[in-house]
Amino acid sequence: MIRRILLVTALLIVTFHASAFAVGVQPLVVDLTARPGDRVAFELILSPSDVQEVVNLVLYQPVQLITGNLTYQLGDAATFPAVDWVRLEADRVVVPPNEPRTVRGEISVPFDASGHH
């Protein structure tokens, strides 16, 4: 059975040591199709400004509010199991000035997974 997995890189909230600057993240959405037991690789490209940035990558989960709006909270595998499926090669990346960095990741879909995530 094929399951569709959507990793929104907005869920990968990027925090900075020097938060006055910014780093772009591409792609904003990684749309994957996988079966239970599959391992699917993906890449994120961090594009810096004119200064060196220290970037912390943290997984957040989407939460729909009673108003219908969407917000994000720190990922919790108890309420959002897909958080445990995602592995990144690093959770902290130094991005030199004007030199994009690639962060590789992998999603490992458990054999008992079902539904859309």
Number of C-alpha atoms within 10 A of each C-alpha: 8 12 16 14 18 13 19 16 17 16 21 19 19 21 16 17 10 12 11 6 13 18 20 14 20 14 15 15 14 14 12 14 12 16 19 15 12 14 14 15 14 15 15 20 16 21 19 23 16 11 14 16 22 19 22 16 18 15 21 21 21 15 13 10 10 7 6 8 8 10 12 15 12 14 19 14 12 9 9 14 15 21 20 16 13 17 15 18 12 11 13 16 17 13 20 16 13 12 14 16 16 16 17 14 16 15 21 19 21 16 10 8 15 14 9 11 13
